[in-house]
Amino acid sequence: MPYVNKPRPYKKEYEQYDGTPSVKKKRAARNKARRIMESEGLVKKGDGKDVDHKQALSKGGTSTRSNLRVKSASDNRSYPRKSDHTPK
């Protein structure tokens, strides 16, 4: 536990990870997928549902409507994963 009794360096985390172009691109793709499903009325903020990509973005999938589906958060986040946290 690296941040016990000391403040978490959010600015440093953003500069080193969250603010990098590749992470921003992935986040934009996830947000786009969520907006598509919200416009159809299938999900809304705080409903406990996730927008799932049938073919994962990391495996060449896109955020087109034909590649999206709505799943519960627990179902969507329970895929078996590799050591680098990508789906198997």
mmCIF file as gemmi writes it, N, C-alpha and C atoms, coordinates in Angstrom:
data_model
loop_
_atom_site.group_PDB
_atom_site.id
_atom_site.type_symbol
_atom_site.label_atom_id
_atom_site.label_alt_id
_atom_site.label_comp_id
_atom_site.label_asym_id
_atom_site.label_entity_id
_atom_site.label_seq_id
_atom_site.pdbx_PDB_ins_code
_atom_site.Cartn_x
_atom_site.Cartn_y
_atom_site.Cartn_z
_atom_site.occupancy
_atom_site.B_iso_or_equiv
_atom_site.pdbx_formal_charge
_atom_site.auth_seq_id
_atom_site.auth_asym_id
_atom_site.pdbx_PDB_model_num
ATOM 1 N N . MET Axp A 1 ? 0.84 -1.185 0 1 0 ? 1 A 1
ATOM 2 C CA . MET Axp A 1 ? 0 0 0 1 0 ? 1 A 1
ATOM 3 C C . MET Axp A 1 ? 0.879 1.241 0 1 0 ? 1 A 1
ATOM 4 N N . PRO Axp A 2 ? 1.114 1.823 -1.145 1 0 ? 2 A 1
ATOM 5 C CA . PRO Axp A 2 ? 2.082 2.906 -1.235 1 0 ? 2 A 1
ATOM 6 C C . PRO Axp A 2 ? 1.635 4.251 -0.678 1 0 ? 2 A 1
ATOM 7 N N . TYR Axp A 3 ? 0.315 4.486 -0.524 1 0 ? 3 A 1
ATOM 8 C CA . TYR Axp A 3 ? -0.123 5.822 -0.136 1 0 ? 3 A 1
ATOM 9 C C . TYR Axp A 3 ? -0.69 5.882 1.275 1 0 ? 3 A 1
ATOM 10 N N . VAL Axp A 4 ? -0.254 4.986 2.138 1 0 ? 4 A 1
ATOM 11 C CA . VAL Axp A 4 ? -0.74 5.007 3.512 1 0 ? 4 A 1
ATOM 12 C C . VAL Axp A 4 ? -0.191 6.243 4.216 1 0 ? 4 A 1
ATOM 13 N N . ASN Axp A 5 ? -1.097 7.016 4.786 1 0 ? 5 A 1
ATOM 14 C CA . ASN Axp A 5 ? -0.745 8.214 5.559 1 0 ? 5 A 1
ATOM 15 C C . ASN Axp A 5 ? -0.033 9.298 4.764 1 0 ? 5 A 1
ATOM 16 N N . LYS Axp A 6 ? -0.194 9.312 3.461 1 0 ? 6 A 1
ATOM 17 C CA . LYS Axp A 6 ? 0.338 10.424 2.669 1 0 ? 6 A 1
ATOM 18 C C . LYS Axp A 6 ? -0.581 10.644 1.473 1 0 ? 6 A 1
ATOM 19 N N . PRO Axp A 7 ? -0.62 11.857 0.952 1 0 ? 7 A 1
ATOM 20 C CA . PRO Axp A 7 ? -1.553 12.16 -0.139 1 0 ? 7 A 1
ATOM 21 C C . PRO Axp A 7 ? -1.189 11.446 -1.436 1 0 ? 7 A 1
ATOM 22 N N . ARG Axp A 8 ? -2.202 11.093 -2.186 1 0 ? 8 A 1
ATOM 23 C CA . ARG Axp A 8 ? -2 10.428 -3.462 1 0 ? 8 A 1
ATOM 24 C C . ARG Axp A 8 ? -1.612 11.47 -4.51 1 0 ? 8 A 1
ATOM 25 N N . PRO Axp A 9 ? -0.586 11.217 -5.302 1 0 ? 9 A 1
ATOM 26 C CA . PRO Axp A 9 ? -0.11 12.202 -6.292 1 0 ? 9 A 1
ATOM 27 C C . PRO Axp A 9 ? -0.908 12.152 -7.598 1 0 ? 9 A 1
ATOM 28 N N . TYR Axp A 10 ? -2.129 12.687 -7.571 1 0 ? 10 A 1
ATOM 29 C CA . TYR Axp A 10 ? -2.999 12.621 -8.744 1 0 ? 10 A 1
ATOM 30 C C . TYR Axp A 10 ? -2.392 13.322 -9.958 1 0 ? 10 A 1
ATOM 31 N N . LYS Axp A 11 ? -1.77 14.454 -9.745 1 0 ? 11 A 1
ATOM 32 C CA . LYS Axp A 11 ? -1.179 15.186 -10.86 1 0 ? 11 A 1
ATOM 33 C C . LYS Axp A 11 ? -0.094 14.358 -11.542 1 0 ? 11 A 1
ATOM 34 N N . LYS Axp A 12 ? 0.73 13.714 -10.749 1 0 ? 12 A 1
ATOM 35 C CA . LYS Axp A 12 ? 1.799 12.88 -11.295 1 0 ? 12 A 1
ATOM 36 C C . LYS Axp A 12 ? 1.206 11.676 -12.044 1 0 ? 12 A 1
ATOM 37 N N . GLU Axp A 13 ? 0.161 11.068 -11.475 1 0 ? 13 A 1
ATOM 38 C CA . GLU Axp A 13 ? -0.496 9.937 -12.14 1 0 ? 13 A 1
ATOM 39 C C . GLU Axp A 13 ? -1.055 10.362 -13.494 1 0 ? 13 A 1
ATOM 40 N N . TYR Axp A 14 ? -1.673 11.538 -13.545 1 0 ? 14 A 1
ATOM 41 C CA . TYR Axp A 14 ? -2.238 12.014 -14.799 1 0 ? 14 A 1
ATOM 42 C C . TYR Axp A 14 ? -1.139 12.246 -15.823 1 0 ? 14 A 1
ATOM 43 N N . GLU Axp A 15 ? -0.063 12.876 -15.411 1 0 ? 15 A 1
ATOM 44 C CA . GLU Axp A 15 ? 1.03 13.167 -16.345 1 0 ? 15 A 1
ATOM 45 C C . GLU Axp A 15 ? 1.669 11.888 -16.877 1 0 ? 15 A 1
ATOM 46 N N . GLN Axp A 16 ? 1.806 10.877 -16.009 1 0 ? 16 A 1
ATOM 47 C CA . GLN Axp A 16 ? 2.513 9.668 -16.407 1 0 ? 16 A 1
ATOM 48 C C . GLN Axp A 16 ? 1.621 8.616 -17.057 1 0 ? 16 A 1
ATOM 49 N N . TYR Axp A 17 ? 0.308 8.639 -16.761 1 0 ? 17 A 1
ATOM 50 C CA . TYR Axp A 17 ? -0.538 7.587 -17.31 1 0 ? 17 A 1
ATOM 51 C C . TYR Axp A 17 ? -1.828 8.134 -17.932 1 0 ? 17 A 1
ATOM 52 N N . ASP Axp A 18 ? -2.708 8.697 -17.132 1 0 ? 18 A 1
ATOM 53 C CA . ASP Axp A 18 ? -4.033 9.094 -17.606 1 0 ? 18 A 1
ATOM 54 C C . ASP Axp A 18 ? -3.998 10.163 -18.691 1 0 ? 18 A 1
ATOM 55 N N . GLY Axp A 19 ? -2.955 10.945 -18.746 1 0 ? 19 A 1
ATOM 56 C CA . GLY Axp A 19 ? -2.866 12.016 -19.723 1 0 ? 19 A 1
ATOM 57 C C . GLY Axp A 19 ? -2.134 11.64 -20.995 1 0 ? 19 A 1
ATOM 58 N N . THR Axp A 20 ? -1.707 10.391 -21.11 1 0 ? 20 A 1
ATOM 59 C CA . THR Axp A 20 ? -0.978 9.99 -22.306 1 0 ? 20 A 1
ATOM 60 C C . THR Axp A 20 ? -1.939 9.825 -23.479 1 0 ? 20 A 1
ATOM 61 N N . PRO Axp A 21 ? -1.486 10.062 -24.685 1 0 ? 21 A 1
ATOM 62 C CA . PRO Axp A 21 ? -2.373 9.999 -25.853 1 0 ? 21 A 1
ATOM 63 C C . PRO Axp A 21 ? -3.078 8.651 -26.023 1 0 ? 21 A 1
ATOM 64 N N . SER Axp A 22 ? -2.396 7.547 -25.77 1 0 ? 22 A 1
ATOM 65 C CA . SER Axp A 22 ? -3.037 6.24 -25.962 1 0 ? 22 A 1
ATOM 66 C C . SER Axp A 22 ? -4.169 6.021 -24.97 1 0 ? 22 A 1
ATOM 67 N N . VAL Axp A 23 ? -3.997 6.449 -23.735 1 0 ? 23 A 1
ATOM 68 C CA . VAL Axp A 23 ? -5.038 6.288 -22.725 1 0 ? 23 A 1
ATOM 69 C C . VAL Axp A 23 ? -6.216 7.215 -23.026 1 0 ? 23 A 1
ATOM 70 N N . LYS Axp A 24 ? -5.917 8.427 -23.48 1 0 ? 24 A 1
ATOM 71 C CA . LYS Axp A 24 ? -6.993 9.35 -23.845 1 0 ? 24 A 1
ATOM 72 C C . LYS Axp A 24 ? -7.825 8.797 -24.998 1 0 ? 24 A 1
ATOM 73 N N . LYS Axp A 25 ? -7.171 8.169 -25.976 1 0 ? 25 A 1
ATOM 74 C CA . LYS Axp A 25 ? -7.869 7.606 -27.12 1 0 ? 25 A 1
ATOM 75 C C . LYS Axp A 25 ? -8.793 6.47 -26.682 1 0 ? 25 A 1
ATOM 76 N N . LYS Axp A 26 ? -8.321 5.606 -25.812 1 0 ? 26 A 1
ATOM 77 C CA . LYS Axp A 26 ? -9.142 4.5 -25.308 1 0 ? 26 A 1
ATOM 78 C C . LYS Axp A 26 ? -10.336 5.027 -24.515 1 0 ? 26 A 1
ATOM 79 N N . ARG Axp A 27 ? -10.097 6.032 -23.689 1 0 ? 27 A 1
ATOM 80 C CA . ARG Axp A 27 ? -11.181 6.61 -22.892 1 0 ? 27 A 1
ATOM 81 C C . ARG Axp A 27 ? -12.236 7.247 -23.795 1 0 ? 27 A 1
ATOM 82 N N . ALA Axp A 28 ? -11.794 7.916 -24.847 1 0 ? 28 A 1
ATOM 83 C CA . ALA Axp A 28 ? -12.733 8.527 -25.785 1 0 ? 28 A 1
ATOM 84 C C . ALA Axp A 28 ? -13.586 7.467 -26.484 1 0 ? 28 A 1
ATOM 85 N N . ALA Axp A 29 ? -12.991 6.327 -26.818 1 0 ? 29 A 1
ATOM 86 C CA . ALA Axp A 29 ? -13.74 5.248 -27.468 1 0 ? 29 A 1
ATOM 87 C C . ALA Axp A 29 ? -14.789 4.676 -26.517 1 0 ? 29 A 1
ATOM 88 N N . ARG Axp A 30 ? -14.435 4.515 -25.243 1 0 ? 30 A 1
ATOM 89 C CA . ARG Axp A 30 ? -15.408 4.01 -24.258 1 0 ? 30 A 1
ATOM 90 C C . ARG Axp A 30 ? -16.541 5.012 -24.06 1 0 ? 30 A 1
ATOM 91 N N . ASN Axp A 31 ? -16.208 6.296 -23.991 1 0 ? 31 A 1
ATOM 92 C CA . ASN Axp A 31 ? -17.233 7.322 -23.819 1 0 ? 31 A 1
ATOM 93 C C . ASN Axp A 31 ? -18.158 7.39 -25.032 1 0 ? 31 A 1
ATOM 94 N N . LYS Axp A 32 ? -17.605 7.232 -26.219 1 0 ? 32 A 1
ATOM 95 C CA . LYS Axp A 32 ? -18.409 7.242 -27.44 1 0 ? 32 A 1
ATOM 96 C C . LYS Axp A 32 ? -19.405 6.088 -27.415 1 0 ? 32 A 1
ATOM 97 N N . ALA Axp A 33 ? -18.946 4.91 -27.013 1 0 ? 33 A 1
ATOM 98 C CA . ALA Axp A 33 ? -19.825 3.745 -26.943 1 0 ? 33 A 1
ATOM 99 C C . ALA Axp A 33 ? -20.963 3.988 -25.949 1 0 ? 33 A 1
ATOM 100 N N . ARG Axp A 34 ? -20.647 4.567 -24.82 1 0 ? 34 A 1
ATOM 101 C CA . ARG Axp A 34 ? -21.671 4.844 -23.809 1 0 ? 34 A 1
ATOM 102 C C . ARG Axp A 34 ? -22.703 5.849 -24.35 1 0 ? 34 A 1
ATOM 103 N N . ARG Axp A 35 ? -22.242 6.887 -25.038 1 0 ? 35 A 1
ATOM 104 C CA . ARG Axp A 35 ? -23.156 7.887 -25.602 1 0 ? 35 A 1
ATOM 105 C C . ARG Axp A 35 ? -24.098 7.274 -26.633 1 0 ? 35 A 1
ATOM 106 N N . ILE Axp A 36 ? -23.591 6.355 -27.446 1 0 ? 36 A 1
ATOM 107 C CA . ILE Axp A 36 ? -24.428 5.692 -28.454 1 0 ? 36 A 1
ATOM 108 C C . ILE Axp A 36 ? -25.57 4.953 -27.764 1 0 ? 36 A 1
ATOM 109 N N . MET Axp A 37 ? -25.244 4.2 -26.718 1 0 ? 37 A 1
ATOM 110 C CA . MET Axp A 37 ? -26.264 3.414 -26.021 1 0 ? 37 A 1
ATOM 111 C C . MET Axp A 37 ? -27.205 4.312 -25.217 1 0 ? 37 A 1
ATOM 112 N N . GLU Axp A 38 ? -26.7 5.421 -24.695 1 0 ? 38 A 1
ATOM 113 C CA . GLU Axp A 38 ? -27.567 6.37 -23.979 1 0 ? 38 A 1
ATOM 114 C C . GLU Axp A 38 ? -28.569 7.005 -24.937 1 0 ? 38 A 1
ATOM 115 N N . SER Axp A 39 ? -28.142 7.311 -26.151 1 0 ? 39 A 1
ATOM 116 C CA . SER Axp A 39 ? -29.039 7.939 -27.121 1 0 ? 39 A 1
ATOM 117 C C . SER Axp A 39 ? -30.182 7.004 -27.506 1 0 ? 39 A 1
ATOM 118 N N . GLU Axp A 40 ? -29.962 5.703 -27.403 1 0 ? 40 A 1
ATOM 119 C CA . GLU Axp A 40 ? -31.006 4.726 -27.7 1 0 ? 40 A 1
ATOM 120 C C . GLU Axp A 40 ? -31.856 4.419 -26.462 1 0 ? 40 A 1
ATOM 121 N N . GLY Axp A 41 ? -31.488 4.971 -25.324 1 0 ? 41 A 1
ATOM 122 C CA . GLY Axp A 41 ? -32.255 4.761 -24.109 1 0 ? 41 A 1
ATOM 123 C C . GLY Axp A 41 ? -31.988 3.432 -23.419 1 0 ? 41 A 1
ATOM 124 N N . LEU Axp A 42 ? -30.906 2.766 -23.776 1 0 ? 42 A 1
ATOM 125 C CA . LEU Axp A 42 ? -30.61 1.457 -23.207 1 0 ? 42 A 1
ATOM 126 C C . LEU Axp A 42 ? -29.87 1.541 -21.873 1 0 ? 42 A 1
ATOM 127 N N . VAL Axp A 43 ? -29.158 2.619 -21.641 1 0 ? 43 A 1
ATOM 128 C CA . VAL Axp A 43 ? -28.45 2.822 -20.379 1 0 ? 43 A 1
ATOM 129 C C . VAL Axp A 43 ? -28.629 4.271 -19.955 1 0 ? 43 A 1
ATOM 130 N N . LYS Axp A 44 ? -28.405 4.508 -18.682 1 0 ? 44 A 1
ATOM 131 C CA . LYS Axp A 44 ? -28.393 5.88 -18.18 1 0 ? 44 A 1
ATOM 132 C C . LYS Axp A 44 ? -27.392 5.948 -17.04 1 0 ? 44 A 1
ATOM 133 N N . LYS Axp A 45 ? -27.01 7.125 -16.682 1 0 ? 45 A 1
ATOM 134 C CA . LYS Axp A 45 ? -25.998 7.321 -15.66 1 0 ? 45 A 1
ATOM 135 C C . LYS Axp A 45 ? -26.469 6.74 -14.328 1 0 ? 45 A 1
ATOM 136 N N . GLY Axp A 46 ? -25.612 5.966 -13.701 1 0 ? 46 A 1
ATOM 137 C CA . GLY Axp A 46 ? -25.911 5.422 -12.385 1 0 ? 46 A 1
ATOM 138 C C . GLY Axp A 46 ? -26.805 4.196 -12.377 1 0 ? 46 A 1
ATOM 139 N N . ASP Axp A 47 ? -27.027 3.562 -13.527 1 0 ? 47 A 1
ATOM 140 C CA . ASP Axp A 47 ? -27.929 2.413 -13.572 1 0 ? 47 A 1
ATOM 141 C C . ASP Axp A 47 ? -27.238 1.082 -13.272 1 0 ? 47 A 1
ATOM 142 N N . GLY Axp A 48 ? -25.918 1.088 -13.098 1 0 ? 48 A 1
ATOM 143 C CA . GLY Axp A 48 ? -25.192 -0.141 -12.777 1 0 ? 48 A 1
ATOM 144 C C . GLY Axp A 48 ? -24.932 -1.032 -13.973 1 0 ? 48 A 1
ATOM 145 N N . LYS Axp A 49 ? -25.121 -0.496 -15.168 1 0 ? 49 A 1
ATOM 146 C CA . LYS Axp A 49 ? -24.887 -1.281 -16.38 1 0 ? 49 A 1
ATOM 147 C C . LYS Axp A 49 ? -23.637 -0.777 -17.088 1 0 ? 49 A 1
ATOM 148 N N . ASP Axp A 50 ? -23.009 -1.685 -17.797 1 0 ? 50 A 1
ATOM 149 C CA . ASP Axp A 50 ? -21.833 -1.338 -18.593 1 0 ? 50 A 1
ATOM 150 C C . ASP Axp A 50 ? -22.15 -1.538 -20.062 1 0 ? 50 A 1
ATOM 151 N N . VAL Axp A 51 ? -21.496 -0.764 -20.894 1 0 ? 51 A 1
ATOM 152 C CA . VAL Axp A 51 ? -21.572 -0.971 -22.338 1 0 ? 51 A 1
ATOM 153 C C . VAL Axp A 51 ? -20.379 -1.841 -22.696 1 0 ? 51 A 1
ATOM 154 N N . ASP Axp A 52 ? -20.672 -2.997 -23.26 1 0 ? 52 A 1
ATOM 155 C CA . ASP Axp A 52 ? -19.65 -3.992 -23.57 1 0 ? 52 A 1
ATOM 156 C C . ASP Axp A 52 ? -19.383 -4.002 -25.063 1 0 ? 52 A 1
ATOM 157 N N . HIS Axp A 53 ? -18.138 -4.142 -25.429 1 0 ? 53 A 1
ATOM 158 C CA . HIS Axp A 53 ? -17.768 -4.325 -26.83 1 0 ? 53 A 1
ATOM 159 C C . HIS Axp A 53 ? -17.714 -5.829 -27.08 1 0 ? 53 A 1
ATOM 160 N N . LYS Axp A 54 ? -18.482 -6.31 -28.044 1 0 ? 54 A 1
ATOM 161 C CA . LYS Axp A 54 ? -18.492 -7.742 -28.346 1 0 ? 54 A 1
ATOM 162 C C . LYS Axp A 54 ? -17.091 -8.205 -28.72 1 0 ? 54 A 1
ATOM 163 N N . GLN Axp A 55 ? -16.459 -7.44 -29.582 1 0 ? 55 A 1
ATOM 164 C CA . GLN Axp A 55 ? -15.04 -7.669 -29.874 1 0 ? 55 A 1
ATOM 165 C C . GLN Axp A 55 ? -14.287 -6.546 -29.181 1 0 ? 55 A 1
ATOM 166 N N . ALA Axp A 56 ? -13.458 -6.89 -28.239 1 0 ? 56 A 1
ATOM 167 C CA . ALA Axp A 56 ? -12.766 -5.905 -27.415 1 0 ? 56 A 1
ATOM 168 C C . ALA Axp A 56 ? -11.969 -4.908 -28.251 1 0 ? 56 A 1
ATOM 169 N N . LEU Axp A 57 ? -11.893 -3.683 -27.748 1 0 ? 57 A 1
ATOM 170 C CA . LEU Axp A 57 ? -11.104 -2.656 -28.431 1 0 ? 57 A 1
ATOM 171 C C . LEU Axp A 57 ? -9.653 -3.101 -28.554 1 0 ? 57 A 1
ATOM 172 N N . SER Axp A 58 ? -9.154 -3.791 -27.53 1 0 ? 58 A 1
ATOM 173 C CA . SER Axp A 58 ? -7.763 -4.242 -27.542 1 0 ? 58 A 1
ATOM 174 C C . SER Axp A 58 ? -7.526 -5.332 -28.58 1 0 ? 58 A 1
ATOM 175 N N . LYS Axp A 59 ? -8.591 -5.943 -29.078 1 0 ? 59 A 1
ATOM 176 C CA . LYS Axp A 59 ? -8.466 -6.996 -30.084 1 0 ? 59 A 1
ATOM 177 C C . LYS Axp A 59 ? -8.961 -6.532 -31.449 1 0 ? 59 A 1
ATOM 178 N N . GLY Axp A 60 ? -9.011 -5.211 -31.642 1 0 ? 60 A 1
ATOM 179 C CA . GLY Axp A 60 ? -9.366 -4.661 -32.94 1 0 ? 60 A 1
ATOM 180 C C . GLY Axp A 60 ? -10.821 -4.293 -33.111 1 0 ? 60 A 1
ATOM 181 N N . GLY Axp A 61 ? -11.608 -4.365 -32.049 1 0 ? 61 A 1
ATOM 182 C CA . GLY Axp A 61 ? -13.019 -3.994 -32.127 1 0 ? 61 A 1
ATOM 183 C C . GLY Axp A 61 ? -13.186 -2.488 -32.254 1 0 ? 61 A 1
ATOM 184 N N . THR Axp A 62 ? -14.398 -2.076 -32.622 1 0 ? 62 A 1
ATOM 185 C CA . THR Axp A 62 ? -14.684 -0.655 -32.781 1 0 ? 62 A 1
ATOM 186 C C . THR Axp A 62 ? -15.866 -0.277 -31.896 1 0 ? 62 A 1
ATOM 187 N N . SER Axp A 63 ? -16.171 0.999 -31.854 1 0 ? 63 A 1
ATOM 188 C CA . SER Axp A 63 ? -17.307 1.486 -31.071 1 0 ? 63 A 1
ATOM 189 C C . SER Axp A 63 ? -18.518 1.734 -31.961 1 0 ? 63 A 1
ATOM 190 N N . THR Axp A 64 ? -18.701 0.899 -32.976 1 0 ? 64 A 1
ATOM 191 C CA . THR Axp A 64 ? -19.904 0.998 -33.799 1 0 ? 64 A 1
ATOM 192 C C . THR Axp A 64 ? -21.035 0.272 -33.091 1 0 ? 64 A 1
ATOM 193 N N . ARG Axp A 65 ? -22.259 0.63 -33.408 1 0 ? 65 A 1
ATOM 194 C CA . ARG Axp A 65 ? -23.427 0.066 -32.727 1 0 ? 65 A 1
ATOM 195 C C . ARG Axp A 65 ? -23.476 -1.456 -32.848 1 0 ? 65 A 1
ATOM 196 N N . SER Axp A 66 ? -23.071 -1.999 -33.966 1 0 ? 66 A 1
ATOM 197 C CA . SER Axp A 66 ? -23.14 -3.449 -34.166 1 0 ? 66 A 1
ATOM 198 C C . SER Axp A 66 ? -22.169 -4.217 -33.268 1 0 ? 66 A 1
ATOM 199 N N . ASN Axp A 67 ? -21.2 -3.536 -32.685 1 0 ? 67 A 1
ATOM 200 C CA . ASN Axp A 67 ? -20.229 -4.187 -31.817 1 0 ? 67 A 1
ATOM 201 C C . ASN Axp A 67 ? -20.515 -3.925 -30.337 1 0 ? 67 A 1
ATOM 202 N N . LEU Axp A 68 ? -21.643 -3.306 -30.027 1 0 ? 68 A 1
ATOM 203 C CA . LEU Axp A 68 ? -21.937 -2.935 -28.645 1 0 ? 68 A 1
ATOM 204 C C . LEU Axp A 68 ? -23.119 -3.718 -28.093 1 0 ? 68 A 1
ATOM 205 N N . ARG Axp A 69 ? -23.081 -3.95 -26.767 1 0 ? 69 A 1
ATOM 206 C CA . ARG Axp A 69 ? -24.214 -4.55 -26.069 1 0 ? 69 A 1
ATOM 207 C C . ARG Axp A 69 ? -24.184 -4.062 -24.63 1 0 ? 69 A 1
ATOM 208 N N . VAL Axp A 70 ? -25.317 -4.165 -23.945 1 0 ? 70 A 1
ATOM 209 C CA . VAL Axp A 70 ? -25.417 -3.74 -22.555 1 0 ? 70 A 1
ATOM 210 C C . VAL Axp A 70 ? -25.337 -4.979 -21.668 1 0 ? 70 A 1
ATOM 211 N N . LYS Axp A 71 ? -24.488 -4.904 -20.639 1 0 ? 71 A 1
ATOM 212 C CA . LYS Axp A 71 ? -24.358 -5.995 -19.676 1 0 ? 71 A 1
ATOM 213 C C . LYS Axp A 71 ? -24.319 -5.397 -18.28 1 0 ? 71 A 1
ATOM 214 N N . SER Axp A 72 ? -24.633 -6.223 -17.292 1 0 ? 72 A 1
ATOM 215 C CA . SER Axp A 72 ? -24.486 -5.741 -15.922 1 0 ? 72 A 1
ATOM 216 C C . SER Axp A 72 ? -22.998 -5.547 -15.648 1 0 ? 72 A 1
ATOM 217 N N . ALA Axp A 73 ? -22.693 -4.662 -14.734 1 0 ? 73 A 1
ATOM 218 C CA . ALA Axp A 73 ? -21.288 -4.356 -14.443 1 0 ? 73 A 1
ATOM 219 C C . ALA Axp A 73 ? -20.543 -5.605 -13.978 1 0 ? 73 A 1
ATOM 220 N N . SER Axp A 74 ? -21.173 -6.42 -13.136 1 0 ? 74 A 1
ATOM 221 C CA . SER Axp A 74 ? -20.486 -7.607 -12.624 1 0 ? 74 A 1
ATOM 222 C C . SER Axp A 74 ? -20.207 -8.612 -13.741 1 0 ? 74 A 1
ATOM 223 N N . ASP Axp A 75 ? -21.141 -8.776 -14.681 1 0 ? 75 A 1
ATOM 224 C CA . ASP Axp A 75 ? -20.899 -9.685 -15.806 1 0 ? 75 A 1
ATOM 225 C C . ASP Axp A 75 ? -19.817 -9.165 -16.729 1 0 ? 75 A 1
ATOM 226 N N . ASN Axp A 76 ? -19.817 -7.875 -16.985 1 0 ? 76 A 1
ATOM 227 C CA . ASN Axp A 76 ? -18.86 -7.304 -17.92 1 0 ? 76 A 1
ATOM 228 C C . ASN Axp A 76 ? -17.441 -7.301 -17.378 1 0 ? 76 A 1
ATOM 229 N N . ARG Axp A 77 ? -17.284 -7.219 -16.088 1 0 ? 77 A 1
ATOM 230 C CA . ARG Axp A 77 ? -15.947 -7.1 -15.5 1 0 ? 77 A 1
ATOM 231 C C . ARG Axp A 77 ? -15.397 -8.424 -14.995 1 0 ? 77 A 1
ATOM 232 N N . SER Axp A 78 ? -16.068 -9.518 -15.294 1 0 ? 78 A 1
ATOM 233 C CA . SER Axp A 78 ? -15.64 -10.801 -14.744 1 0 ? 78 A 1
ATOM 234 C C . SER Axp A 78 ? -14.973 -11.711 -15.77 1 0 ? 78 A 1
ATOM 235 N N . TYR Axp A 79 ? -14.525 -11.161 -16.888 1 0 ? 79 A 1
ATOM 236 C CA . TYR Axp A 79 ? -13.819 -11.968 -17.871 1 0 ? 79 A 1
ATOM 237 C C . TYR Axp A 79 ? -12.513 -12.482 -17.29 1 0 ? 79 A 1
ATOM 238 N N . PRO Axp A 80 ? -12.098 -13.68 -17.69 1 0 ? 80 A 1
ATOM 239 C CA . PRO Axp A 80 ? -10.748 -14.111 -17.304 1 0 ? 80 A 1
ATOM 240 C C . PRO Axp A 80 ? -9.739 -13.186 -17.977 1 0 ? 80 A 1
ATOM 241 N N . ARG Axp A 81 ? -8.709 -12.841 -17.262 1 0 ? 81 A 1
ATOM 242 C CA . ARG Axp A 81 ? -7.758 -11.871 -17.784 1 0 ? 81 A 1
ATOM 243 C C . ARG Axp A 81 ? -6.331 -12.401 -17.749 1 0 ? 81 A 1
ATOM 244 N N . LYS Axp A 82 ? -5.508 -11.87 -18.655 1 0 ? 82 A 1
ATOM 245 C CA . LYS Axp A 82 ? -4.087 -12.187 -18.68 1 0 ? 82 A 1
ATOM 246 C C . LYS Axp A 82 ? -3.382 -11.383 -17.597 1 0 ? 82 A 1
ATOM 247 N N . SER Axp A 83 ? -2.106 -11.62 -17.442 1 0 ? 83 A 1
ATOM 248 C CA . SER Axp A 83 ? -1.35 -10.897 -16.416 1 0 ? 83 A 1
ATOM 249 C C . SER Axp A 83 ? -1.271 -9.395 -16.694 1 0 ? 83 A 1
ATOM 250 N N . ASP Axp A 84 ? -1.444 -8.974 -17.954 1 0 ? 84 A 1
ATOM 251 C CA . ASP Axp A 84 ? -1.429 -7.539 -18.271 1 0 ? 84 A 1
ATOM 252 C C . ASP Axp A 84 ? -2.841 -6.944 -18.222 1 0 ? 84 A 1
ATOM 253 N N . HIS Axp A 85 ? -3.8 -7.683 -17.67 1 0 ? 85 A 1
ATOM 254 C CA . HIS Axp A 85 ? -5.178 -7.255 -17.429 1 0 ? 85 A 1
ATOM 255 C C . HIS Axp A 85 ? -6.044 -7.138 -18.68 1 0 ? 85 A 1
ATOM 256 N N . THR Axp A 86 ? -5.587 -7.631 -19.816 1 0 ? 86 A 1
ATOM 257 C CA . THR Axp A 86 ? -6.411 -7.641 -21.017 1 0 ? 86 A 1
ATOM 258 C C . THR Axp A 86 ? -7.218 -8.939 -21.035 1 0 ? 86 A 1
ATOM 259 N N . PRO Axp A 87 ? -8.395 -8.945 -21.659 1 0 ? 87 A 1
ATOM 260 C CA . PRO Axp A 87 ? -9.191 -10.161 -21.716 1 0 ? 87 A 1
ATOM 261 C C . PRO Axp A 87 ? -8.458 -11.277 -22.464 1 0 ? 87 A 1
ATOM 262 N N . LYS Axp A 88 ? -8.668 -12.51 -22.024 1 0 ? 88 A 1
ATOM 263 C CA . LYS Axp A 88 ? -8.045 -13.663 -22.698 1 0 ? 88 A 1
ATOM 264 C C . LYS Axp A 88 ? -8.73 -13.948 -24.005 1 0 ? 88 A 1
